Amino acid sequence: MAAGKQLRHTDVVKYVPRMKDTQGAAVARPSAVSAETGTRARVARLILEHGPVTAAALGERLGLTPAAVRRHLDALLAEGMIEPRTARPRGQRGRGRPAKLFAITDAGRSAFEHAYDGLAGSALRFLADRLGEEAVTEFARSQVSGLIGRLRGEMQDVPASERVRVLAEALSADGYAASASRAALGGEQLCQHHCPVAHVAAEFPQLCEAETEAFAQILGTPVQRLATIAHGDGVCTTHVSPPRPQTIDESSKETGR
């Protein structure tokens, strides 16, 4: 990955007055350039986590003026980090222009990836060649066993209506930028806007399959993977079925009656 295309998130944005060169022209101080780069990374991060999103929404979230947002968006567009999209109208279409949305590109997503994809891919290929595909499956399940161990017991004390949200928070803490929402046709939807292992998972779908199995175990209800970043989708999307209502017999068993 080119050094100029690597994005690092920072919450510190500081204004520093411009210096002047020997002919009186204004030049940016190094700390001002750093702040500018940091703010641009925050813009890219929000598009990654919440996109496609409008310029107005970005400005509101970051407290930036429309001119400042446009400057950062233009720079990210020029670098190929983001791409414009047109919002699909809902209901009756008005007379105004459709809102322009900005979405992360593959190049932009790669800027947030860890630098261990090549090594991880080589290791899994070696494992598959020497021990077979089942070894890769076992490895994938071992990778998510820690998440299951951390959350499965905790979920027993979490109301069913809050479990997907708790899982999303745990995934976000692990770098997956996850969110939970109600699904239009019932149940809930778990979205992961970032996948640190997307390039490896594209070659080894066992990683996604093991993760989906883990979600079902943690939540205690059937889940279905609808889309994955590894397969070229913008977001990993998992539908979570509503929890099955407990019968009187099951409730009695849990309380020991």
FILUM-990300 format. One line per 4 residues: for each residue x, y, z of N, C-alpha, C. Coordinates in Angstrom, 3 decimals, always signed. Layout:
<nodes>
X,Y,Z,X,Y,Z,X,Y,Z  ...
</nodes>
This chain:
<nodes>
+0.837,-1.176,+0.000,+0.000,+0.000,+0.000,+0.884,+1.242,+0.000  +0.555,+2.243,-0.839,+1.356,+3.457,-0.884,+1.203,+4.222,+0.404  +2.288,+4.869,+0.837,+2.254,+5.561,+2.123,+1.221,+6.658,+2.122  +1.034,+7.309,+0.969,+0.075,+8.402,+0.911,-1.356,+7.959,+1.013
-1.596,+6.672,+0.810,-2.968,+6.177,+0.835,-3.335,+5.526,+2.157  -2.446,+5.602,+3.159,-2.741,+4.975,+4.444,-3.430,+5.992,+5.330  -4.596,+5.652,+5.859,-5.385,+6.570,+6.668,-5.326,+6.153,+8.110  -5.030,+7.090,+8.962,-5.014,+6.809,+10.395,-5.980,+7.772,+11.072
-6.822,+7.234,+11.948,-7.865,+8.018,+12.587,-7.318,+8.799,+13.773  -7.710,+10.044,+13.904,-7.351,+10.842,+15.073,-8.510,+11.738,+15.424  -8.723,+11.960,+16.705,-9.799,+12.832,+17.153,-9.294,+14.230,+17.465  -7.997,+14.481,+17.276,-7.426,+15.767,+17.614,-7.319,+16.611,+16.361
-7.998,+17.738,+16.339,-7.935,+18.657,+15.213,-7.608,+20.028,+15.766  -6.460,+20.572,+15.371,-6.015,+21.840,+15.939,-5.731,+22.828,+14.832  -6.198,+24.073,+14.982,-5.933,+25.105,+13.993,-4.631,+25.801,+14.332  -3.767,+25.939,+13.331,-2.502,+26.630,+13.504,-2.396,+27.688,+12.420
-2.103,+28.957,+12.758,-2.008,+30.003,+11.734,-0.962,+29.643,+10.688  -1.156,+30.123,+9.464,-0.239,+29.819,+8.381,+1.043,+30.647,+8.505  +2.163,+30.047,+8.093,+3.426,+30.758,+8.022,+3.521,+31.416,+6.643  +4.568,+32.210,+6.443,+4.811,+32.815,+5.135,+6.220,+32.495,+4.688
+6.377,+32.306,+3.357,+7.704,+32.021,+2.856,+8.476,+33.311,+2.639  +9.623,+33.231,+2.013,+10.490,+34.405,+1.872,+9.869,+35.481,+0.992  +8.883,+35.114,+0.152,+8.225,+36.108,-0.685,+6.870,+36.519,-0.141  +6.589,+36.110,+1.080,+5.339,+36.528,+1.712,+4.149,+35.656,+1.419
+4.338,+34.583,+0.649,+3.216,+33.694,+0.344,+2.912,+32.803,+1.540  +1.642,+32.541,+1.741,+1.235,+31.722,+2.885,+1.549,+30.265,+2.630  +2.145,+29.606,+3.606,+2.404,+28.170,+3.530,+1.910,+27.540,+4.825  +1.513,+26.283,+4.747,+0.955,+25.611,+5.926,+2.070,+25.151,+6.843
+1.871,+25.329,+8.149,+2.795,+24.763,+9.124,+2.650,+23.244,+9.124  +3.708,+22.527,+9.521,+3.613,+21.058,+9.566,+2.469,+20.563,+10.434  +2.237,+21.209,+11.581,+1.155,+20.760,+12.457,-0.203,+21.013,+11.836  -0.293,+22.091,+11.012,-1.552,+22.365,+10.322,-1.818,+21.295,+9.273
-0.751,+20.872,+8.575,-0.894,+19.792,+7.591,-1.326,+18.509,+8.282  -0.740,+18.231,+9.454,-1.111,+17.040,+10.206,-2.577,+17.079,+10.610  -3.042,+18.261,+11.052,-4.446,+18.401,+11.439,-5.364,+18.207,+10.246  -4.943,+18.753,+9.087,-5.731,+18.608,+7.870,-5.842,+17.137,+7.480
-4.726,+16.424,+7.547,-4.724,+14.997,+7.220,-5.575,+14.211,+8.208  -5.481,+14.581,+9.495,-6.272,+13.893,+10.507,-7.755,+14.076,+10.296  -8.163,+15.298,+9.946,-9.574,+15.556,+9.690,-10.052,+14.788,+8.464  -9.202,+14.728,+7.442,-9.568,+13.987,+6.234,-9.744,+12.501,+6.550
-8.890,+11.981,+7.421,-9.027,+10.578,+7.822,-10.332,+10.359,+8.570  -10.734,+11.336,+9.374,-12.009,+11.219,+10.096,-13.183,+11.241,+9.123  -13.101,+12.069,+8.086,-14.146,+12.101,+7.059,-14.239,+10.732,+6.382  -13.070,+10.186,+5.997,-13.057,+8.872,+5.348,-13.597,+7.796,+6.283
-13.251,+7.886,+7.560,-13.705,+6.889,+8.532,-15.222,+6.924,+8.679  -15.799,+8.119,+8.719,-17.258,+8.231,+8.837,-17.948,+7.673,+7.592  -17.362,+7.916,+6.419,-17.947,+7.359,+5.197,-17.858,+5.841,+5.225  -16.742,+5.318,+5.731,-16.583,+3.870,+5.862,-17.639,+3.288,+6.781
-17.860,+3.940,+7.921,-18.742,+3.385,+8.953,-20.211,+3.678,+8.701  -20.527,+4.820,+8.065,-21.932,+5.235,+7.947,-22.382,+5.455,+6.510  -21.471,+5.265,+5.557,-21.817,+5.554,+4.175,-22.726,+4.517,+3.547  -23.251,+4.853,+2.393,-23.144,+6.132,+1.712,-23.809,+7.255,+2.523
-23.187,+8.426,+2.516,-23.638,+9.524,+3.358,-23.479,+10.832,+2.600  -24.297,+11.831,+2.942,-24.241,+13.124,+2.255,-23.176,+14.014,+2.873  -22.779,+15.034,+2.124,-21.803,+15.994,+2.627,-22.368,+16.744,+3.827  -23.666,+17.040,+3.780,-24.286,+17.762,+4.887,-24.242,+16.952,+6.177
-24.489,+15.648,+6.069,-24.454,+14.788,+7.254,-23.034,+14.698,+7.814  -22.041,+14.657,+6.934,-20.655,+14.621,+7.389,-20.297,+15.901,+8.135  -20.700,+17.033,+7.569,-20.407,+18.306,+8.213,-21.048,+18.420,+9.579  -22.281,+17.916,+9.689,-22.991,+17.976,+10.974,-22.307,+17.106,+12.020
-21.869,+15.918,+11.620,-21.224,+15.008,+12.568,-19.870,+15.527,+13.035  -19.133,+16.165,+12.132,-17.781,+16.606,+12.452,-17.687,+18.068,+12.844  -18.792,+18.796,+12.717,-18.758,+20.223,+13.053,-17.947,+21.032,+12.065  -17.995,+20.652,+10.792,-17.242,+21.344,+9.752,-18.167,+22.184,+8.883
-17.626,+23.238,+8.305,-18.390,+24.062,+7.377,-18.571,+23.329,+6.065  -19.578,+23.692,+5.255,-19.739,+23.041,+3.948,-18.493,+23.145,+3.084  -17.805,+24.304,+3.136,-16.590,+24.477,+2.334,-15.494,+23.511,+2.785  -15.357,+23.309,+4.107,-14.326,+22.405,+4.629,-14.635,+20.965,+4.244
-15.893,+20.575,+4.356,-16.278,+19.210,+3.977,-15.998,+18.982,+2.497  -16.373,+19.970,+1.665,-16.163,+19.834,+0.226,-14.681,+19.688,-0.098  -13.833,+20.422,+0.610,-12.393,+20.342,+0.365,-11.871,+18.930,+0.634  -12.296,+18.356,+1.751,-11.846,+17.007,+2.098,-12.437,+15.966,+1.147
-13.692,+16.132,+0.773,-14.312,+15.188,-0.152,-13.632,+15.236,-1.517  -13.311,+16.442,-1.989,-12.638,+16.574,-3.282,-11.277,+15.866,-3.259  -10.561,+16.009,-2.135,-9.251,+15.361,-2.020,-9.398,+13.846,-2.012  -10.372,+13.342,-1.276,-10.590,+11.893,-1.210,-11.065,+11.338,-2.549
-11.885,+12.117,-3.268,-12.320,+11.705,-4.601,-11.134,+11.638,-5.565  -10.262,+12.637,-5.483,-9.097,+12.675,-6.359,-8.160,+11.500,-6.105  -8.100,+11.048,-4.855,-7.223,+9.927,-4.504,-7.885,+8.570,-4.748  -9.166,+8.591,-5.130,-9.869,+7.338,-5.371,-10.317,+6.641,-4.105
-10.308,+7.363,-2.984,-10.707,+6.761,-1.708,-12.224,+6.617,-1.573  -12.953,+7.545,-2.217,-14.415,+7.514,-2.148,-14.971,+7.702,-3.551  -16.270,+7.453,-3.695,-16.928,+7.648,-4.982,-18.318,+8.231,-4.752  -18.813,+9.055,-5.675,-20.142,+9.643,-5.511,-21.231,+8.680,-5.991
-22.355,+8.758,-5.339,-23.522,+7.986,-5.752,-24.741,+8.885,-5.662  -25.794,+8.512,-6.358,-27.041,+9.276,-6.321,-28.034,+8.549,-5.441  -28.625,+9.294,-4.506,-29.588,+8.687,-3.582,-30.819,+8.234,-4.343  -31.305,+7.055,-3.979,-32.536,+6.565,-4.581,-33.722,+7.270,-3.934
-34.588,+7.877,-4.739,-35.729,+8.596,-4.157,-36.699,+7.647,-3.481  -37.210,+8.073,-2.349,-38.220,+7.291,-1.617,-39.575,+7.969,-1.787  -40.543,+7.183,-2.221,-41.857,+7.753,-2.420,-41.866,+8.646,-3.645  -42.655,+9.710,-3.583,-42.806,+10.613,-4.712,-41.564,+11.475,-4.869
-41.067,+11.585,-6.058,-39.854,+12.335,-6.313,-40.144,+13.827,-6.380  -39.342,+14.628,-5.686,-39.542,+16.062,-5.680,-38.909,+16.713,-6.886  -38.985,+18.054,-6.925,-38.456,+18.790,-8.066,-36.954,+18.998,-7.948  -36.420,+18.986,-6.739,-35.004,+19.252,-6.545,-34.128,+18.113,-7.037
-32.824,+18.392,-7.057,-31.871,+17.373,-7.469,-31.799,+16.254,-6.436  -31.594,+15.019,-6.885,-31.397,+13.930,-5.909,-30.139,+14.189,-5.095  -30.188,+13.825,-3.836,-29.039,+14.052,-2.966,-27.860,+13.214,-3.431  -26.659,+13.821,-3.389,-25.443,+13.089,-3.743,-24.879,+12.442,-2.491
-24.596,+11.164,-2.592,-24.029,+10.410,-1.482,-22.574,+10.069,-1.798  -21.805,+9.844,-0.740,-20.411,+9.461,-0.907,-20.191,+8.122,-0.211  -19.572,+7.195,-0.946,-19.331,+5.843,-0.436,-17.845,+5.516,-0.541  -17.381,+4.638,+0.325,-15.981,+4.230,+0.319,-15.730,+3.316,-0.880
-14.554,+3.382,-1.464,-14.169,+2.493,-2.564,-13.320,+1.349,-2.014  -12.998,+0.398,-2.867,-12.117,-0.689,-2.446,-10.762,-0.147,-2.015  -10.276,+0.861,-2.745,-8.991,+1.462,-2.380,-9.075,+2.145,-1.026  -10.195,+2.821,-0.777,-10.377,+3.480,+0.516,-10.486,+2.488,+1.645
-11.192,+1.390,+1.387,-11.324,+0.367,+2.414,-9.963,-0.264,+2.715  -9.166,-0.449,+1.664,-7.851,-1.051,+1.847,-6.939,-0.172,+2.692  -7.190,+1.138,+2.676,-6.360,+2.053,+3.462,-6.531,+1.821,+4.951  -7.629,+1.190,+5.323,-7.871,+0.897,+6.738,-7.494,-0.540,+7.086
-7.096,-1.326,+6.084,-6.796,-2.723,+6.341,-5.481,-2.868,+7.100  -5.355,-3.962,+7.811,-4.092,-4.283,+8.448,-3.104,-4.775,+7.388  -1.835,-4.711,+7.683,-0.808,-5.054,+6.702,-0.424,-6.526,+6.753  -1.278,-7.372,+7.349,-0.902,-8.765,+7.528,-1.661,-9.692,+6.590
-2.375,-9.129,+5.607,-3.178,-9.961,+4.716,-2.331,-10.978,+3.974  -1.180,-10.524,+3.446,-0.332,-11.428,+2.670,+0.165,-12.594,+3.491  +0.619,-12.308,+4.703,+1.124,-13.362,+5.581,+0.004,-14.316,+5.976  -1.161,-13.760,+6.335,-2.287,-14.606,+6.741,-2.739,-15.491,+5.593
-2.806,-14.922,+4.385,-3.212,-15.719,+3.233,-2.241,-16.847,+2.954  -0.951,-16.547,+3.051,+0.064,-17.575,+2.813,-0.026,-18.689,+3.852  -0.262,-18.297,+5.106,-0.362,-19.292,+6.176,-1.553,-20.219,+5.966  -2.695,-19.656,+5.551,-3.875,-20.496,+5.337,-3.716,-21.371,+4.105
-3.056,-20.868,+3.073,-2.797,-21.711,+1.901,-1.892,-22.888,+2.266  -0.897,-22.606,+3.087,+0.001,-23.669,+3.550,-0.788,-24.703,+4.352  -1.685,-24.217,+5.216,-2.496,-25.116,+6.039,-3.397,-25.979,+5.165  -4.024,-25.357,+4.163,-4.915,-26.105,+3.276,-4.153,-27.141,+2.455
-2.964,-26.779,+1.977,-2.174,-27.703,+1.158,-1.680,-28.904,+1.970  -1.268,-28.650,+3.211,-0.685,-29.723,+4.016,-1.735,-30.580,+4.717  -2.806,-29.931,+5.217,-3.764,-30.656,+6.050,-5.183,-30.698,+5.484  -5.439,-29.951,+4.405,-6.761,-29.988,+3.796,-7.655,-28.826,+4.231
-8.763,-28.685,+3.510,-9.695,-27.577,+3.764,-10.324,-27.647,+5.152  -10.487,-28.860,+5.678,-11.089,-28.987,+7.010,-10.219,-28.318,+8.065  -8.913,-28.307,+7.861,-8.013,-27.644,+8.805,-8.238,-26.143,+8.792  -8.534,-25.600,+7.625,-8.833,-24.169,+7.523,-10.128,-23.862,+8.266
-11.114,-24.748,+8.124,-12.381,-24.570,+8.828,-12.175,-24.589,+10.340  -11.379,-25.534,+10.811,-11.092,-25.613,+12.246,-10.367,-24.360,+12.731  -9.437,-23.872,+11.909,-8.721,-22.648,+12.262,-9.684,-21.470,+12.348  -10.584,-21.365,+11.376,-11.542,-20.260,+11.354,-12.427,-20.291,+12.605
-12.862,-21.470,+12.994,-13.704,-21.587,+14.182,-12.920,-21.241,+15.447  -11.632,-21.593,+15.449,-10.821,-21.249,+16.624,-10.655,-19.736,+16.751  -10.658,-19.036,+15.611,-10.486,-17.588,+15.620,-11.668,-16.866,+16.250  -12.861,-17.416,+16.108,-14.057,-16.766,+16.664,-14.439,-17.354,+18.020
-13.704,-18.355,+18.475,-14.045,-18.975,+19.762,-13.891,-17.986,+20.912  -12.947,-17.065,+20.775,-12.764,-16.067,+21.827,-13.975,-15.162,+21.957  -14.543,-14.747,+20.808,-15.745,-13.916,+20.827,-16.907,-14.669,+21.452  -17.040,-15.952,+21.097,-18.112,-16.767,+21.682,-17.924,-16.880,+23.187
-16.688,-17.136,+23.613,-16.416,-17.288,+25.044,-16.702,-16.025,+25.827  -16.406,-14.862,+25.225,-16.626,-13.589,+25.911,-18.102,-13.250,+26.029  -18.870,-13.559,+25.001,-20.231,-13.021,+24.937,-21.342,-14.019,+25.231  -21.094,-15.296,+25.044,-22.180,-16.254,+25.196,-22.752,-16.240,+26.608
-21.877,-16.224,+27.605,-22.362,-16.173,+28.983,-22.988,-14.829,+29.312  -22.385,-13.766,+28.799,-22.908,-12.418,+29.069,-24.311,-12.236,+28.514  -24.590,-12.848,+27.376,-25.888,-12.670,+26.732,-27.043,-13.236,+27.557  -26.749,-14.149,+28.473,-27.817,-14.713,+29.303,-28.461,-13.649,+30.174
-27.704,-12.603,+30.496,-28.247,-11.527,+31.336,-28.706,-10.325,+30.518  -28.629,-10.436,+29.180,-29.032,-9.333,+28.305,-30.406,-9.631,+27.724  -31.355,-8.697,+27.795,-32.668,-8.932,+27.182,-32.522,-9.260,+25.700  -33.396,-10.109,+25.199,-33.308,-10.537,+23.806,-33.314,-9.360,+22.840
-34.052,-8.312,+23.191,-34.156,-7.155,+22.300,-32.866,-6.342,+22.213  -31.921,-6.587,+23.135,-30.680,-5.814,+23.169,-29.460,-6.610,+22.720  -29.634,-7.890,+22.447,-28.476,-8.748,+22.193,-27.719,-8.397,+20.909  -28.436,-8.056,+19.854,-27.759,-7.704,+18.608,-26.949,-6.423,+18.790
-27.502,-5.477,+19.543,-26.776,-4.232,+19.809,-25.490,-4.501,+20.591  -25.576,-5.367,+21.597,-24.397,-5.704,+22.398,-23.345,-6.392,+21.529  -23.784,-7.281,+20.646,-22.851,-7.942,+19.742,-22.195,-6.927,+18.809  -22.991,-5.987,+18.300,-22.439,-4.962,+17.409,-21.375,-4.133,+18.119
-21.613,-3.806,+19.372,-20.629,-3.036,+20.138,-19.338,-3.832,+20.329  -19.472,-5.128,+20.582,-18.288,-5.976,+20.750,-17.507,-6.079,+19.452  -18.201,-6.199,+18.328,-17.536,-6.272,+17.034,-16.845,-4.952,+16.690  -17.488,-3.844,+17.033,-16.877,-2.538,+16.782,-15.594,-2.381,+17.576
-15.591,-2.878,+18.799,-14.382,-2.814,+19.623,-13.254,-3.640,+19.006  -13.612,-4.647,+18.206,-12.606,-5.478,+17.539,-12.236,-4.954,+16.151  -12.786,-3.780,+15.782,-12.396,-3.149,+14.525,-13.323,-3.369,+13.351  -14.555,-3.865,+13.597,-15.456,-4.175,+12.497,-16.485,-3.084,+12.201
-16.477,-1.986,+12.961,-17.397,-0.859,+12.714,-18.823,-1.360,+12.493  -19.361,-2.076,+13.480,-20.655,-2.739,+13.338,-21.796,-1.886,+13.869  -22.984,-2.160,+13.350,-24.192,-1.465,+13.810,-25.361,-2.439,+13.777  -26.387,-2.137,+14.563,-27.581,-2.982,+14.628,-28.805,-2.134,+14.328
-29.771,-2.716,+13.610,-30.999,-1.997,+13.291,-32.129,-2.995,+13.081  -33.344,-2.483,+13.101,-34.502,-3.329,+12.848,-34.585,-3.649,+11.362  -34.901,-4.887,+11.040,-35.063,-5.291,+9.646,-36.483,-4.994,+9.198  -36.628,-4.598,+7.947,-37.940,-4.205,+7.432,-38.952,-5.344,+7.477
-38.489,-6.567,+7.269,-39.403,-7.714,+7.214,-39.403,-8.525,+8.500  -38.977,-7.915,+9.601,-38.963,-8.604,+10.875,-37.575,-9.028,+11.270  -37.365,-9.151,+12.560,-36.041,-9.481,+13.048,-35.137,-8.257,+13.061  -33.840,-8.489,+13.102,-32.880,-7.387,+13.128,-31.799,-7.599,+12.094
-31.061,-6.529,+11.853,-30.001,-6.572,+10.872,-28.696,-6.129,+11.517  -27.690,-6.956,+11.383,-26.355,-6.655,+11.902,-25.463,-6.309,+10.721  -24.892,-5.109,+10.732,-24.035,-4.666,+9.636,-22.614,-4.434,+10.140  -21.657,-4.919,+9.372,-20.239,-4.672,+9.650,-19.689,-3.857,+8.486
-19.376,-2.596,+8.757,-18.962,-1.687,+7.695,-17.474,-1.811,+7.376  -16.770,-2.585,+8.153,-15.340,-2.774,+7.923,-14.984,-4.217,+8.271  -14.080,-4.795,+7.484,-13.619,-6.160,+7.768,-12.108,-6.194,+7.644  -11.388,-6.313,+8.746,-9.930,-6.323,+8.707,-9.350,-7.506,+7.927
-10.141,-8.548,+7.696,-9.621,-9.736,+7.003,-10.338,-9.972,+5.680  -10.883,-8.914,+5.089,-11.704,-9.078,+3.885,-10.952,-9.742,+2.738  -9.696,-9.337,+2.509,-8.949,-9.898,+1.384,-8.667,-11.390,+1.587  -8.395,-11.773,+2.820,-8.141,-13.177,+3.103,-9.444,-13.977,+3.012
-10.532,-13.391,+3.530,-11.828,-14.080,+3.508,-12.343,-14.276,+2.090  -11.915,-13.430,+1.158,-12.331,-13.602,-0.236,-11.797,-14.916,-0.787  -10.642,-15.332,-0.326,-10.039,-16.599,-0.769,-10.466,-17.763,+0.109  -10.734,-17.473,+1.384,-11.106,-18.525,+2.333,-12.444,-18.172,+2.985
-13.571,-18.544,+2.342,-14.901,-18.221,+2.879,-15.184,-18.885,+4.221  -14.332,-19.832,+4.616,-14.526,-20.471,+5.923,-14.500,-19.437,+7.051  -13.773,-18.349,+6.853,-13.708,-17.311,+7.885,-15.075,-16.673,+8.093  -15.763,-16.370,+6.990,-17.100,-15.777,+7.091,-18.106,-16.789,+7.643
-17.975,-18.040,+7.197,-18.906,-19.074,+7.656,-18.776,-19.320,+9.153  -17.536,-19.350,+9.651,-17.328,-19.560,+11.084,-17.874,-18.385,+11.884  -17.710,-17.181,+11.350,-18.228,-15.998,+12.032,-19.752,-16.045,+12.110  -20.395,-16.453,+11.019,-21.858,-16.555,+11.006,-22.333,-17.588,+12.024
-21.660,-18.725,+12.092,-21.994,-19.737,+13.097,-21.855,-19.168,+14.511  -20.808,-18.373,+14.711,-20.582,-17.786,+16.030,-21.711,-16.838,+16.414  -22.180,-16.037,+15.456,-23.280,-15.110,+15.739,-24.514,-15.878,+16.210  -24.824,-16.986,+15.538,-25.996,-17.781,+15.914,-25.840,-18.340,+17.324
-24.643,-18.800,+17.664,-24.405,-19.339,+19.008,-24.504,-18.247,+20.067  -23.940,-17.098,+19.782,-23.946,-16.000,+20.754,-25.350,-15.467,+20.984  -26.110,-15.317,+19.895,-27.437,-14.712,+19.994,-28.515,-15.730,+20.353  -28.223,-17.007,+20.139,-29.203,-18.044,+20.467,-30.400,-18.045,+19.554
-30.199,-17.634,+18.301,-31.297,-17.588,+17.343,-30.712,-17.738,+15.937  -31.487,-18.242,+14.968,-30.949,-18.411,+13.611,-30.539,-17.076,+12.985  -29.455,-17.103,+12.222,-29.005,-15.918,+11.488,-28.719,-16.325,+10.047  -28.746,-15.343,+9.154,-28.470,-15.613,+7.746,-27.600,-14.491,+7.186
-26.466,-14.841,+6.631,-25.567,-13.858,+6.026,-26.113,-13.473,+4.654  -26.384,-12.209,+4.454,-26.966,-11.726,+3.202,-25.935,-11.127,+2.259  -24.880,-10.570,+2.807,-23.860,-9.932,+1.980,-22.559,-9.882,+2.753  -21.441,-9.882,+2.019,-20.139,-9.784,+2.666,-19.222,-8.869,+1.864
-18.377,-8.152,+2.574,-17.364,-7.322,+1.926,-16.416,-8.198,+1.121  -16.130,-9.376,+1.627,-15.212,-10.299,+0.953,-15.701,-10.680,-0.437  -17.018,-10.680,-0.649,-17.587,-11.035,-1.947,-17.857,-9.810,-2.808  -17.388,-8.637,-2.359,-17.537,-7.431,-3.160,-18.678,-6.536,-2.761
-19.435,-6.900,-1.724,-20.515,-6.041,-1.248,-19.936,-4.902,-0.406  -20.686,-3.826,-0.280,-20.189,-2.681,+0.474,-20.155,-2.902,+1.970  -21.024,-3.777,+2.462,-21.163,-4.013,+3.896,-21.435,-5.492,+4.127  -20.896,-6.045,+5.213,-21.285,-7.397,+5.625,-22.632,-7.281,+6.346
-23.640,-7.936,+5.818,-24.995,-7.815,+6.367,-25.501,-9.180,+6.799  -25.969,-9.251,+8.028,-26.482,-10.506,+8.580,-27.890,-10.277,+9.112  -28.836,-11.076,+8.661,-30.197,-10.988,+9.197,-30.303,-11.891,+10.420  -30.847,-11.349,+11.482,-31.013,-12.083,+12.734,-32.501,-12.337,+12.948
-32.878,-13.593,+12.999,-34.290,-13.932,+13.201,-34.741,-13.529,+14.596  -36.022,-13.214,+14.765,-36.531,-12.889,+16.105,-36.334,-14.080,+17.032  -36.054,-13.841,+18.300,-35.890,-14.950,+19.251,-37.157,-15.794,+19.310  -36.992,-17.092,+19.391,-38.144,-17.991,+19.472,-38.797,-17.851,+20.841
-40.122,-17.621,+20.885,-40.792,-17.485,+22.181,-40.618,-18.742,+23.036  -40.344,-18.534,+24.300,-40.195,-19.675,+25.211,-41.554,-20.301,+25.515  -41.561,-21.621,+25.568,-42.779,-22.306,+25.995,-42.777,-22.392,+27.522  -43.878,-22.732,+28.071,-43.993,-22.860,+29.531,-43.046,-23.948,+30.032
-42.930,-25.062,+29.273,-42.053,-26.157,+29.684,-40.600,-25.708,+29.722  -40.157,-24.935,+28.687,-38.780,-24.459,+28.643,-38.495,-23.503,+29.782  -39.457,-22.626,+30.043,-39.283,-21.665,+31.137,-39.157,-22.373,+32.472  -39.917,-23.447,+32.646,-39.866,-24.197,+33.885,-38.521,-24.880,+34.065
-37.953,-25.394,+32.959,-36.670,-26.071,+33.006,-35.578,-25.090,+33.458  -35.625,-23.835,+32.921,-34.601,-22.852,+33.246,-34.658,-22.437,+34.710  -35.874,-22.397,+35.270,-36.011,-21.967,+36.656,-35.937,-23.146,+37.622  -35.815,-24.371,+37.069,-35.680,-25.562,+37.912,-36.974,-26.010,+38.533
-38.079,-25.539,+37.959,-39.375,-25.939,+38.534,-39.897,-27.212,+37.885
</nodes>
